[in-house]
């Protein structure tokens, strides 16, 4: 499995949207404090690339490579 914490930090450093930056920053801080739900959320957001369906984007729109 990819190091999703490292991927999230790189994503955060390059994100220009203040809303998604704040969302991801909070999620990273929660994961760093040991919250399992936050770590699981990061894993879901950064473990795989964004998926597209036949009609375009088919996933949740949030901060992360898979969102």
Protein Blocks (a to p, Z undefined) as FASTA:
>chain_A
ZZfklmmmmmmmmpmbfklmmmmmmmmmmmmnopaklmmmmmmmmmpccdddfkbcabdc
dedjkZZ
